[in-house]
Amino acid sequence: MIILRFQRVGKQHEATFRIVAVDSHFSAKSGKVKEVLGWWNPRQDKFELNTERINYWLKNGAQVSDSCYNLLVKAKIIEGKKRPIVFHKKKIKEGEETGKAETPIPATQVNSETARATEMSTAATPSENSSPEPPASASE
């Protein structure tokens, strides 16, 4: 079965699309395109279509992807309402959450961290009673 769909071309972040007729078993990226039927630049919203060849493929039973269908409706090649575009979300495995959620810290860890912090703060301020220790001699 032949399907009319978009084939992405162009630089990264500067996408333009070709409208191609391709066998439905192959992706548009495969290079096994039957015919290039036009192009569409979504950034400037310009397009050019070969209406004669598009009508030929439609009369021969070619299907049209939803996005390509909406462009053909806009170009008034096909009459009808635009189709809603559905984006499929990735499936989430059970037990996993989306995003990085903070895990609670056990109370024993919290207590040891606060103890270290108080030790460091007392070590930073020398007490009046303590005298500095002489450096260890290397002659031992």
N, CA, C and O atoms as a MOPAC input file, in Angstrom:
PM7 MOZYME 1SCF
protein

 N      0.85100 1    -1.17100 1     0.00000 1
 C      0.00000 1     0.00000 1     0.00000 1
 C      0.90200 1     1.24200 1     0.00000 1
 O      1.89500 1     1.30000 1     0.72500 1
 N      0.55200 1     2.19800 1    -0.79700 1
 C      1.30200 1     3.45000 1    -0.90400 1
 C      0.70700 1     4.46100 1     0.08000 1
 O     -0.51000 1     4.54400 1     0.25000 1
 N      1.59300 1     5.22600 1     0.72000 1
 C      1.15100 1     6.25500 1     1.65100 1
 C      1.86800 1     7.56100 1     1.31400 1
 O      3.05700 1     7.56700 1     0.99600 1
 N      1.13000 1     8.66000 1     1.38800 1
 C      1.71300 1     9.97900 1     1.20300 1
 C      2.06100 1    10.50500 1     2.59100 1
 O      1.19800 1    10.60200 1     3.46300 1
 N      3.31600 1    10.83800 1     2.78400 1
 C      3.77100 1    11.30000 1     4.10100 1
 C      4.90700 1    12.29000 1     3.94000 1
 O      5.39200 1    12.53100 1     2.83400 1
 N      5.32600 1    12.86500 1     5.07300 1
 C      6.42700 1    13.80600 1     5.08000 1
 C      7.75400 1    13.07000 1     5.21900 1
 O      7.84600 1    12.04300 1     5.89100 1
 N      8.78100 1    13.62000 1     4.56700 1
 C     10.15200 1    13.15900 1     4.74000 1
 C     10.95800 1    14.36600 1     5.19900 1
 O     11.04000 1    15.36400 1     4.48300 1
 N     11.55100 1    14.28500 1     6.38200 1
 C     12.27000 1    15.42000 1     6.94500 1
 C     13.61000 1    15.59500 1     6.24000 1
 O     14.36600 1    14.63700 1     6.07600 1
 N     13.89500 1    16.81900 1     5.82700 1
 C     15.17900 1    17.17300 1     5.22900 1
 C     15.62200 1    18.49700 1     5.83400 1
 O     14.82600 1    19.17700 1     6.48200 1
 N     16.86300 1    18.86500 1     5.63500 1
 C     17.35500 1    20.14300 1     6.13600 1
 C     18.25300 1    19.96700 1     7.33100 1
 O     18.48800 1    18.85200 1     7.79800 1
 N     18.75400 1    21.08300 1     7.82000 1
 C     19.66500 1    21.07800 1     8.95600 1
 C     18.91500 1    20.81600 1    10.25500 1
 O     17.68500 1    20.81100 1    10.30700 1
 N     19.70600 1    20.59800 1    11.30100 1
 C     19.12700 1    20.43600 1    12.62700 1
 C     18.51400 1    21.76900 1    13.04400 1
 O     19.14200 1    22.81500 1    12.88200 1
 N     17.32300 1    21.74200 1    13.56700 1
 C     16.54100 1    22.91200 1    13.99700 1
 C     16.09100 1    23.77500 1    12.81700 1
 O     15.53900 1    24.85300 1    13.03900 1
 N     16.30200 1    23.35400 1    11.59800 1
 C     15.82600 1    24.07800 1    10.41300 1
 C     15.15400 1    23.08100 1     9.47200 1
 O     15.55800 1    22.92200 1     8.32000 1
 N     14.14600 1    22.43000 1     9.97500 1
 C     13.51200 1    21.34800 1     9.24100 1
 C     12.65000 1    21.87300 1     8.10400 1
 O     11.92400 1    22.85500 1     8.25500 1
 N     12.74300 1    21.20900 1     6.98200 1
 C     11.77400 1    21.33000 1     5.90200 1
 C     11.36100 1    19.90300 1     5.56700 1
 O     12.06800 1    18.94900 1     5.89300 1
 N     10.23200 1    19.77000 1     4.92600 1
 C      9.70800 1    18.44500 1     4.67300 1
 C      9.38700 1    18.26900 1     3.19500 1
 O      8.88000 1    19.18400 1     2.54500 1
 N      9.68500 1    17.09500 1     2.67800 1
 C      9.22900 1    16.69700 1     1.34900 1
 C      7.94500 1    15.91100 1     1.52400 1
 O      7.77900 1    15.17900 1     2.50000 1
 N      7.04700 1    16.06600 1     0.58100 1
 C      5.86400 1    15.20700 1     0.55600 1
 C      6.21000 1    14.09500 1    -0.42800 1
 O      6.47900 1    14.35500 1    -1.60100 1
 N      6.20000 1    12.86100 1     0.05600 1
 C      6.64200 1    11.73600 1    -0.75700 1
 C      5.58700 1    10.64800 1    -0.78800 1
 O      4.78800 1    10.50400 1     0.13700 1
 N      5.59900 1     9.88300 1    -1.87100 1
 C      4.79400 1     8.66700 1    -1.98800 1
 C      5.74900 1     7.50600 1    -1.72900 1
 O      6.73400 1     7.32800 1    -2.44600 1
 N      5.45000 1     6.71900 1    -0.70000 1
 C      6.33700 1     5.63000 1    -0.30600 1
 C      5.49400 1     4.42100 1     0.08800 1
 O      4.35200 1     4.56700 1     0.52300 1
 N      6.06400 1     3.23100 1    -0.06500 1
 C      5.38000 1     2.02700 1     0.37000 1
 C      5.25500 1     2.06900 1     1.89200 1
 O      6.20100 1     2.45800 1     2.57600 1
 N      4.12500 1     1.68200 1     2.41800 1
 C      3.85900 1     1.81600 1     3.85100 1
 C      4.75400 1     0.91500 1     4.70200 1
 O      4.86400 1     1.12700 1     5.91000 1
 N      5.38800 1    -0.07700 1     4.10200 1
 C      6.27400 1    -0.95700 1     4.85900 1
 C      7.63600 1    -0.32200 1     5.10500 1
 O      8.40300 1    -0.80800 1     5.93600 1
 N      7.94400 1     0.75400 1     4.39300 1
 C      9.21700 1     1.45000 1     4.54700 1
 C      8.98700 1     2.80100 1     5.20200 1
 O      7.93500 1     3.41600 1     5.02500 1
 N      9.97100 1     3.25700 1     5.95500 1
 C      9.87000 1     4.60100 1     6.51900 1
 C     10.23000 1     5.60500 1     5.43700 1
 O     10.80700 1     5.24200 1     4.41200 1
 N      9.89800 1     6.84100 1     5.66000 1
 C     10.22700 1     7.87800 1     4.68800 1
 C     11.73100 1     8.09100 1     4.62500 1
 O     12.24900 1     8.57400 1     3.61900 1
 N     12.44100 1     7.73000 1     5.70100 1
 C     13.88500 1     7.90200 1     5.74900 1
 C     14.64000 1     6.81700 1     4.98600 1
 O     15.84000 1     6.95300 1     4.75000 1
 N     13.95900 1     5.75000 1     4.60000 1
 C     14.63200 1     4.60400 1     3.99400 1
 C     15.25300 1     4.92000 1     2.64800 1
 O     16.18500 1     4.23900 1     2.22100 1
 N     14.74900 1     5.94500 1     1.97200 1
 C     15.26900 1     6.28000 1     0.65200 1
 C     14.55900 1     5.53500 1    -0.46000 1
 O     14.86000 1     5.75100 1    -1.63400 1
 N     13.62300 1     4.66300 1    -0.11700 1
 C     12.88500 1     3.88400 1    -1.12000 1
 C     11.59200 1     4.61300 1    -1.47200 1
 O     10.49700 1     4.06400 1    -1.34400 1
 N     11.73800 1     5.84500 1    -1.91400 1
 C     10.60800 1     6.70300 1    -2.22400 1
 C     10.16800 1     6.45800 1    -3.66500 1
 O     10.99800 1     6.40200 1    -4.57200 1
 N      8.87200 1     6.31400 1    -3.86900 1
 C      8.35400 1     6.13800 1    -5.23100 1
 C      8.43700 1     7.44700 1    -6.00900 1
 O      8.85600 1     7.47900 1    -7.16600 1
 N      8.01900 1     8.55000 1    -5.32700 1
 C      7.99300 1     9.83700 1    -6.01800 1
 C      7.96100 1    10.97200 1    -4.99500 1
 O      7.31300 1    10.86800 1    -3.95400 1
 N      8.67400 1    12.06100 1    -5.31000 1
 C      8.62900 1    13.27500 1    -4.49200 1
 C      7.53300 1    14.15400 1    -5.08100 1
 O      7.55800 1    14.48700 1    -6.26600 1
 N      6.56700 1    14.52800 1    -4.23700 1
 C      5.38100 1    15.23700 1    -4.71100 1
 C      5.35700 1    16.71800 1    -4.33400 1
 O      4.46000 1    17.44400 1    -4.76400 1
 N      6.30200 1    17.16900 1    -3.56000 1
 C      6.33600 1    18.57800 1    -3.18200 1
 C      7.16000 1    18.78300 1    -1.93900 1
 O      7.85000 1    17.86900 1    -1.48700 1
 N      7.09300 1    19.98700 1    -1.37600 1
 C      7.82300 1    20.31900 1    -0.16000 1
 C      7.00100 1    21.26700 1     0.69400 1
 O      6.05300 1    21.89100 1     0.21700 1
 N      7.38400 1    21.36900 1     1.98600 1
 C      6.71500 1    22.26200 1     2.93600 1
 C      7.73800 1    22.77800 1     3.92400 1
 O      8.48300 1    21.99900 1     4.51800 1
 N      7.77700 1    24.09100 1     4.10400 1
 C      8.66000 1    24.71800 1     5.08500 1
 C      7.77900 1    25.26000 1     6.21000 1
 O      7.13400 1    26.29300 1     6.03500 1
 N      7.73800 1    24.58200 1     7.36600 1
 C      6.84200 1    25.02000 1     8.43800 1
 C      7.28300 1    26.31500 1     9.10900 1
 O      6.45700 1    27.00200 1     9.71100 1
 N      8.55800 1    26.66400 1     9.01900 1
 C      9.03500 1    27.89300 1     9.66400 1
 C      8.48700 1    29.12600 1     8.95200 1
 O      8.12900 1    30.11200 1     9.59700 1
 N      8.42300 1    29.07100 1     7.63000 1
 C      7.89500 1    30.19700 1     6.85900 1
 C      6.47700 1    29.93500 1     6.38200 1
 O      5.84800 1    30.80400 1     5.77900 1
 N      5.97200 1    28.73400 1     6.65200 1
 C      4.64200 1    28.29300 1     6.24100 1
 C      4.44500 1    28.43900 1     4.72800 1
 O      3.41700 1    28.93300 1     4.26500 1
 N      5.45500 1    27.99800 1     3.97200 1
 C      5.38500 1    27.97800 1     2.50600 1
 C      5.40400 1    26.53100 1     2.05000 1
 O      6.01000 1    25.67400 1     2.69200 1
 N      4.74400 1    26.27200 1     0.95300 1
 C      4.74600 1    24.93000 1     0.40500 1
 C      4.53800 1    24.98900 1    -1.09900 1
 O      4.02400 1    25.97000 1    -1.63500 1
 N      4.94300 1    23.93300 1    -1.75800 1
 C      4.72500 1    23.77600 1    -3.20000 1
 C      4.37500 1    22.31800 1    -3.43000 1
 O      5.11300 1    21.42600 1    -3.01100 1
 N      3.26300 1    22.07300 1    -4.08900 1
 C      2.77200 1    20.71400 1    -4.28900 1
 C      2.49600 1    20.45800 1    -5.75900 1
 O      2.06400 1    21.35600 1    -6.48200 1
 N      2.74500 1    19.23800 1    -6.19600 1
 C      2.41100 1    18.80700 1    -7.54600 1
 C      1.01300 1    18.18900 1    -7.49100 1
 O      0.86900 1    16.98400 1    -7.28200 1
 N     -0.01300 1    19.01900 1    -7.68100 1
 C     -1.39800 1    18.57900 1    -7.48100 1
 C     -1.80400 1    17.46900 1    -8.45300 1
 O     -2.58900 1    16.58700 1    -8.10200 1
 N     -1.27500 1    17.51500 1    -9.65400 1
 C     -1.62400 1    16.48700 1   -10.64400 1
 C     -1.17000 1    15.10400 1   -10.18200 1
 O     -1.93100 1    14.14100 1   -10.27300 1
 N      0.06600 1    15.00000 1    -9.68600 1
 C      0.58800 1    13.71000 1    -9.24600 1
 C     -0.03700 1    13.27300 1    -7.91100 1
 O     -0.23600 1    12.08000 1    -7.68100 1
 N     -0.34400 1    14.23300 1    -7.04000 1
 C     -1.00600 1    13.88800 1    -5.77400 1
 C     -2.37700 1    13.30100 1    -6.06200 1
 O     -2.75000 1    12.29200 1    -5.46300 1
 N     -3.13800 1    13.91400 1    -6.97000 1
 C     -4.45100 1    13.38100 1    -7.35200 1
 C     -4.32000 1    12.00100 1    -7.99300 1
 O     -5.16700 1    11.13500 1    -7.77500 1
 N     -3.26400 1    11.78900 1    -8.78400 1
 C     -3.02400 1    10.48200 1    -9.39500 1
 C     -2.86300 1     9.40700 1    -8.31300 1
 O     -3.48800 1     8.34900 1    -8.39000 1
 N     -2.02400 1     9.68000 1    -7.30500 1
 C     -1.79100 1     8.69900 1    -6.25400 1
 C     -3.04100 1     8.47500 1    -5.41400 1
 O     -3.30800 1     7.34600 1    -5.00200 1
 N     -3.80900 1     9.52600 1    -5.15200 1
 C     -5.04000 1     9.37500 1    -4.37500 1
 C     -6.07200 1     8.53900 1    -5.13100 1
 O     -6.77900 1     7.73100 1    -4.52800 1
 N     -6.16000 1     8.73000 1    -6.44900 1
 C     -7.09800 1     7.93400 1    -7.25600 1
 C     -6.69000 1     6.47200 1    -7.31200 1
 O     -7.53800 1     5.59600 1    -7.47900 1
 N     -5.39700 1     6.20300 1    -7.17500 1
 C     -4.91000 1     4.81900 1    -7.19400 1
 C     -4.90200 1     4.17600 1    -5.81300 1
 O     -4.33500 1     3.09800 1    -5.63500 1
 N     -5.53100 1     4.83000 1    -4.82700 1
 C     -5.72000 1     4.19700 1    -3.52000 1
 C     -4.65100 1     4.50000 1    -2.49100 1
 O     -4.56400 1     3.80000 1    -1.48200 1
 N     -3.84500 1     5.50700 1    -2.70700 1
 C     -2.82400 1     5.85000 1    -1.71600 1
 C     -3.48600 1     6.44600 1    -0.47600 1
 O     -4.44500 1     7.21000 1    -0.58200 1
 N     -2.97300 1     6.09500 1     0.68800 1
 C     -3.43200 1     6.65800 1     1.95100 1
 C     -2.60800 1     7.90800 1     2.25000 1
 O     -1.54100 1     8.10800 1     1.66800 1
 N     -3.10300 1     8.74000 1     3.15300 1
 C     -2.41200 1     9.98300 1     3.48300 1
 C     -2.22300 1    10.03600 1     4.99700 1
 O     -3.15400 1     9.75800 1     5.75300 1
 N     -1.00600 1    10.39500 1     5.44100 1
 C     -0.77800 1    10.55700 1     6.88200 1
 C     -1.56800 1    11.75900 1     7.37200 1
 O     -1.95800 1    12.61400 1     6.57600 1
 N     -1.80800 1    11.83200 1     8.67900 1
 C     -2.63600 1    12.90500 1     9.24000 1
 C     -2.04100 1    14.28800 1     8.97500 1
 O     -2.75500 1    15.20200 1     8.56400 1
 N     -0.75300 1    14.44000 1     9.20600 1
 C     -0.10900 1    15.73900 1     9.01300 1
 C     -0.12400 1    16.14800 1     7.54200 1
 O     -0.38100 1    17.30700 1     7.21700 1
 N      0.14900 1    15.20900 1     6.67100 1
 C      0.13300 1    15.48700 1     5.23300 1
 C     -1.29300 1    15.79300 1     4.77300 1
 O     -1.50100 1    16.65500 1     3.91900 1
 N     -2.26200 1    15.09300 1     5.33400 1
 C     -3.66500 1    15.34200 1     5.01300 1
 C     -4.04100 1    16.78400 1     5.34500 1
 O     -4.71100 1    17.45500 1     4.56100 1
 N     -3.60200 1    17.25500 1     6.52100 1
 C     -3.91500 1    18.62600 1     6.93900 1
 C     -3.30500 1    19.64600 1     5.98800 1
 O     -3.91400 1    20.68500 1     5.73000 1
 N     -2.11400 1    19.37100 1     5.46000 1
 C     -1.49800 1    20.27800 1     4.48700 1
 C     -2.28000 1    20.26000 1     3.17300 1
 O     -2.45700 1    21.30300 1     2.54500 1
 N     -2.74300 1    19.09600 1     2.75900 1
 C     -3.51600 1    18.99900 1     1.51200 1
 C     -4.87000 1    19.69800 1     1.65200 1
 O     -5.37200 1    20.26000 1     0.67900 1
 N     -5.46700 1    19.67300 1     2.84600 1
 C     -6.71400 1    20.40600 1     3.09300 1
 C     -6.43700 1    21.90400 1     3.01900 1
 O     -7.23000 1    22.65900 1     2.45600 1
 N     -5.32100 1    22.32700 1     3.58200 1
 C     -4.94400 1    23.74100 1     3.56600 1
 C     -4.70500 1    24.22200 1     2.13000 1
 O     -5.04200 1    25.35500 1     1.78600 1
 N     -4.12300 1    23.35500 1     1.29700 1
 C     -3.86100 1    23.69500 1    -0.10200 1
 C     -5.10100 1    23.52700 1    -0.97600 1
 O     -5.06300 1    23.82800 1    -2.16900 1
 N     -6.20100 1    23.04900 1    -0.39300 1
 C     -7.48000 1    22.83800 1    -1.07600 1
 C     -7.39800 1    21.78300 1    -2.18200 1
 O     -8.10300 1    21.86000 1    -3.18800 1
 N     -6.52000 1    20.79700 1    -1.97000 1
 C     -6.46100 1    19.65000 1    -2.87100 1
 C     -7.49300 1    18.62300 1    -2.43300 1
 O     -8.09700 1    17.94300 1    -3.26200 1
 N     -7.69000 1    18.51500 1    -1.12000 1
 C     -8.68500 1    17.61900 1    -0.53300 1
 C     -9.68800 1    18.48900 1     0.20800 1
 O     -9.31100 1    19.45200 1     0.87500 1
 N    -10.95900 1    18.15000 1     0.08900 1
 C    -11.98900 1    18.87200 1     0.83000 1
 C    -12.29600 1    18.11700 1     2.11500 1
 O    -12.31500 1    16.88700 1     2.13000 1
 N    -12.53100 1    18.84000 1     3.16700 1
 C    -12.87400 1    18.22000 1     4.44100 1
 C    -12.25900 1    18.97600 1     5.59100 1
 O    -11.58500 1    19.99100 1     5.41100 1
 N    -12.50900 1    18.45300 1     6.78900 1
 C    -11.95700 1    19.05500 1     7.99600 1
 C    -10.56200 1    18.49800 1     8.24700 1
 O    -10.22700 1    17.39400 1     7.81800 1
 N     -9.75900 1    19.28700 1     8.95300 1
 C     -8.43700 1    18.81800 1     9.33400 1
 C     -8.55900 1    17.73500 1    10.39700 1
 O     -9.47900 1    17.74000 1    11.21400 1
 N     -7.60900 1    16.80800 1    10.36600 1
 C     -7.57400 1    15.71800 1    11.33300 1
 C     -6.78300 1    16.14700 1    12.56200 1
 O     -5.80500 1    16.88500 1    12.44400 1
 N     -7.19300 1    15.69700 1    13.72400 1
 C     -6.38900 1    15.99900 1    14.92300 1
 C     -5.10500 1    15.17000 1    14.90700 1
 O     -5.11900 1    13.98600 1    14.57100 1
 N     -4.00200 1    15.80900 1    15.27500 1
 C     -2.71800 1    15.12300 1    15.32300 1
 C     -2.53000 1    14.56800 1    16.72700 1
 O     -2.68000 1    15.29400 1    17.70900 1
 N     -2.20100 1    13.28300 1    16.82500 1
 C     -2.05900 1    12.61300 1    18.09800 1
 C     -0.58200 1    12.30900 1    18.32000 1
 O      0.05400 1    11.66300 1    17.48700 1
 N     -0.03700 1    12.77200 1    19.43900 1
 C      1.33100 1    12.46200 1    19.81400 1
 C      1.28400 1    11.34600 1    20.84400 1
 O      0.58000 1    11.45500 1    21.84800 1
 N      2.02500 1    10.28000 1    20.60400 1
 C      2.03500 1     9.14700 1    21.50800 1
 C      3.09000 1     9.37600 1    22.57900 1
 O      4.25600 1     9.62600 1    22.27000 1
 N      2.67500 1     9.28900 1    23.84400 1
 C      3.61500 1     9.43000 1    24.94600 1
 C      4.31100 1     8.10000 1    25.17500 1
 O      3.75900 1     7.03600 1    24.89700 1
 N      5.53300 1     8.17800 1    25.68800 1
 C      6.26600 1     6.96200 1    25.98700 1
 C      5.60500 1     6.25600 1    27.16000 1
 O      5.13200 1     6.89800 1    28.09800 1
 N      5.57500 1     4.94700 1    27.09900 1
 C      4.97200 1     4.16700 1    28.17600 1
 C      5.89900 1     4.18400 1    29.38200 1
 O      7.11700 1     4.07000 1    29.24600 1
 N      5.31300 1     4.32600 1    30.55400 1
 C      6.06200 1     4.36400 1    31.80100 1
 C      5.91700 1     3.01200 1    32.47600 1
 O      4.80800 1     2.51100 1    32.65900 1
 N      7.04600 1     2.42800 1    32.84500 1
 C      7.00300 1     1.14700 1    33.53000 1
 C      6.43200 1     1.35200 1    34.91900 1
 O      6.56300 1     2.42500 1    35.50700 1
 N      5.79600 1     0.30700 1    35.44000 1
 C      5.18800 1     0.39500 1    36.76500 1
 C      6.28200 1     0.54400 1    37.81300 1
 O      7.27100 1    -0.18800 1    37.79300 1
 N      6.10900 1     1.47500 1    38.71000 1
 C      7.09300 1     1.70700 1    39.75400 1
 C      8.03600 1     2.85700 1    39.42400 1
 O      8.70300 1     3.37900 1    40.31800 1
 N      8.10500 1     3.26000 1    38.16800 1
 C      8.95500 1     4.38200 1    37.78400 1
 C      8.09500 1     5.62600 1    37.66300 1
 O      6.91000 1     5.55600 1    37.33400 1
 N      8.70900 1     6.75600 1    37.93200 1
 C      7.99700 1     8.01900 1    37.81700 1
 C      8.67800 1     8.86100 1    36.76600 1
 O      9.85600 1     8.66600 1    36.46800 1
 N      7.93900 1     9.79300 1    36.20800 1
 C      8.54400 1    10.71400 1    35.26500 1
 C      9.25400 1    11.79800 1    36.04900 1
 O      8.75600 1    12.24800 1    37.08100 1
 N     10.37900 1    12.21000 1    35.58200 1
 C     11.12000 1    13.25800 1    36.27100 1
 C     11.90400 1    12.67400 1    37.43700 1
 O     11.76700 1    11.50100 1    37.78700 1
 N     12.70700 1    13.50700 1    38.00900 1
 C     13.53200 1    13.07000 1    39.12700 1
 C     12.88000 1    13.51500 1    40.42500 1
 O     12.87700 1    14.70000 1    40.75900 1
 N     12.34800 1    12.58700 1    41.12700 1
 C     11.71600 1    12.89000 1    42.41500 1
 C     12.76400 1    12.74500 1    43.50200 1
 O     13.62000 1    11.86300 1    43.43500 1
 N     12.69700 1    13.60800 1    44.50100 1
 C     13.63900 1    13.52800 1    45.60400 1
 C     13.26200 1    12.34700 1    46.48900 1
 O     12.09700 1    12.14900 1    46.83500 1
 N     14.28500 1    11.56800 1    46.84600 1
 C     14.03500 1    10.45200 1    47.74400 1
 C     14.27200 1    10.92900 1    49.16900 1
 O     15.21000 1    11.69000 1    49.40600 1
 N     13.46300 1    10.51200 1    50.10900 1
 C     13.64800 1    10.96600 1    51.48800 1
 C     14.95300 1    10.41800 1    52.05600 1
 O     15.31400 1     9.26900 1    51.80400 1
 N     15.65800 1    11.24900 1    52.82400 1
 C     16.91900 1    10.85300 1    53.44900 1
 C     16.58800 1    10.22400 1    54.79500 1
 O     15.78900 1    10.77700 1    55.55100 1
 N     17.19300 1     9.06900 1    55.11100 1
 C     16.92600 1     8.43500 1    56.40200 1
 C     17.35900 1     9.34500 1    57.54800 1
 O     18.29200 1    10.13400 1    57.39500 1
 N     16.69100 1     9.24100 1    58.68800 1
 C     16.94500 1    10.10500 1    59.83700 1
 C     18.35700 1     9.91800 1    60.36900 1
 O     18.94800 1    10.87400 1    60.87000 1
 N     18.91800 1     8.71200 1    60.27700 1
 C     20.27800 1     8.48700 1    60.78000 1
 C     21.29100 1     9.27600 1    59.97400 1
 O     22.26300 1     9.79000 1    60.52800 1
 N     21.06900 1     9.37800 1    58.66200 1
 C     21.97100 1    10.16700 1    57.82600 1
 C     21.85900 1    11.63800 1    58.16100 1
 O     22.87300 1    12.33400 1    58.21800 1
 N     20.67100 1    12.12000 1    58.38000 1
 C     20.46200 1    13.52500 1    58.68500 1
 C     21.16200 1    13.87700 1    59.99100 1
 O     21.81100 1    14.91900 1    60.08400 1
 N     21.03600 1    13.01500 1    61.00400 1
 C     21.66000 1    13.26900 1    62.29100 1
 C     23.18300 1    13.28000 1    62.18600 1
 O     23.83000 1    14.12700 1    62.80100 1
 N     23.76500 1    12.36600 1    61.42500 1
 C     25.22000 1    12.32700 1    61.30100 1
 C     25.72100 1    13.54000 1    60.52600 1
 O     26.79900 1    14.05500 1    60.82200 1
 N     24.95600 1    14.00500 1    59.53600 1
 C     25.36100 1    15.18500 1    58.77400 1
 C     25.31600 1    16.43600 1    59.65100 1
 O     26.21200 1    17.27500 1    59.56100 1
 N     24.30600 1    16.57800 1    60.48700 1
 C     24.23000 1    17.75300 1    61.36100 1
 C     25.31900 1    17.69500 1    62.41600 1
 O     25.83400 1    18.73500 1    62.82600 1
 N     25.68500 1    16.48100 1    62.87100 1
 C     26.76600 1    16.34500 1    63.84600 1
 C     28.09000 1    16.77900 1    63.23400 1
 O     28.88100 1    17.46000 1    63.88600 1
 N     28.33700 1    16.38700 1    61.97900 1
 C     29.56200 1    16.79700 1    61.28800 1
 C     29.60600 1    18.30100 1    61.11500 1
 O     30.66200 1    18.91400 1    61.26700 1
 N     28.47900 1    18.89700 1    60.80000 1
 C     28.42600 1    20.33600 1    60.59500 1
 C     28.72800 1    21.08300 1    61.88800 1
 O     29.41800 1    22.10200 1    61.85600 1
 N     28.22500 1    20.60000 1    63.02900 1
 C     28.50100 1    21.26200 1    64.29700 1
 C     29.95200 1    21.06900 1    64.70400 1
 O     30.54700 1    21.97400 1    65.29000 1
 N     30.54500 1    19.89900 1    64.40500 1
 C     31.96100 1    19.66900 1    64.69500 1
 C     32.82600 1    20.63000 1    63.89800 1
 O     33.78500 1    21.19400 1    64.42600 1
 N     32.49200 1    20.81600 1    62.63300 1
 C     33.27800 1    21.69500 1    61.77700 1
 C     33.16900 1    23.13800 1    62.24100 1
 O     34.15000 1    23.87900 1    62.18500 1
 N     31.99600 1    23.54600 1    62.69500 1
 C     31.82600 1    24.92600 1    63.13800 1
 C     32.57500 1    25.16900 1    64.43600 1
 O     33.09300 1    26.26800 1    64.63800 1
 N     32.65300 1    24.18400 1    65.32400 1
 C     33.40700 1    24.35700 1    66.56500 1
 C     34.89900 1    24.28100 1    66.30700 1
 O     35.67300 1    24.92800 1    67.01200 1
 N     35.32200 1    23.51700 1    65.32400 1
 C     36.74200 1    23.42000 1    64.99300 1
 C     37.22500 1    24.70800 1    64.33500 1
 O     38.40100 1    25.05700 1    64.44700 1
 N     36.35000 1    25.40100 1    63.66600 1
 C     36.73600 1    26.62900 1    62.98600 1
 C     36.99000 1    27.75300 1    63.97600 1
 O     37.80600 1    28.63000 1    63.69500 1
 N     36.32600 1    27.76100 1    65.11900 1
 C     36.54500 1    28.79000 1    66.14500 1
 C     37.35700 1    28.16400 1    67.27000 1
 O     36.83500 1    27.32000 1    67.99800 1
 N     38.61800 1    28.55200 1    67.43500 1
 C     39.45700 1    27.93500 1    68.47400 1
 C     38.97700 1    28.34800 1    69.85700 1
 O     38.58400 1    29.49400 1    70.07400 1
 N     39.01400 1    27.42800 1    70.76300 1
 C     38.60700 1    27.73000 1    72.13400 1
 C     39.79400 1    28.31600 1    72.89400 1
 O     40.94200 1    28.10800 1    72.50100 1
 N     39.53400 1    29.03900 1    73.96500 1
 C     40.57200 1    29.72800 1    74.71300 1
 C     41.41900 1    28.75700 1    75.53400 1
 O     42.59700 1    29.03100 1    75.76400 1
 N     40.87700 1    27.66900 1    75.96700 1
 C     41.58900 1    26.73200 1    76.83400 1
 C     42.52300 1    25.80700 1    76.05500 1
 O     43.52300 1    25.34400 1    76.60500 1
 N     42.23000 1    25.54200 1    74.84500 1
 C     43.05400 1    24.59400 1    74.10800 1
 C     44.28300 1    25.29100 1    73.54100 1
 O     44.22100 1    26.43400 1    73.08800 1
 N     45.37600 1    24.58700 1    73.57600 1
 C     46.61500 1    25.13300 1    73.01200 1
 C     46.92700 1    24.36400 1    71.74100 1
 O     46.59000 1    23.18600 1    71.62300 1
 N     47.55800 1    25.01700 1    70.80800 1
 C     47.87200 1    24.30800 1    69.56600 1
 C     48.90800 1    23.21800 1    69.81100 1
 O     49.85500 1    23.41200 1    70.57300 1
 N     48.72700 1    22.09500 1    69.17600 1
 C     49.65600 1    20.98500 1    69.33700 1
 C     50.89000 1    21.25300 1    68.50500 1
 O     50.79500 1    21.79000 1    67.40200 1
 N     52.06300 1    20.87900 1    69.03100 1
 C     53.27200 1    21.06200 1    68.23200 1
 C     53.28000 1    20.05100 1    67.08400 1
 O     52.76400 1    18.94300 1    67.23000 1
 N     53.85600 1    20.42300 1    65.96200 1
 C     53.89600 1    19.48300 1    64.83200 1
 C     54.71300 1    18.25000 1    65.17300 1
 O     55.69000 1    18.32600 1    65.91700 1
 N     54.30700 1    17.12300 1    64.62600 1
 C     55.00200 1    15.87000 1    64.89000 1
 C     56.35600 1    15.92000 1    64.21800 1
 O     56.48400 1    16.40200 1    63.09200 1
 N     57.36000 1    15.42400 1    64.90700 1
 C     58.71800 1    15.47400 1    64.34600 1
 C     58.89500 1    14.32600 1    63.36600 1
 O     58.32000 1    13.25000 1    63.53100 1
 N     59.68800 1    14.57200 1    62.36300 1
 C     59.91600 1    13.56300 1    61.33600 1
 C     61.07200 1    12.64700 1    61.70500 1
 O     61.35000 1    11.69400 1    60.97800 1
 N     61.76000 1    12.91400 1    62.82900 1
 C     62.94500 1    12.13800 1    63.20000 1
 C     62.61200 1    10.84400 1    63.93300 1
 O     63.54300 1    10.11400 1    64.27100 1
 N     61.39900 1    10.51800 1    64.19300 1
 C     61.01400 1     9.30800 1    64.93200 1
 C     61.43000 1     8.09500 1    64.24500 1
 O     61.18200 1     6.99300 1    64.73500 1

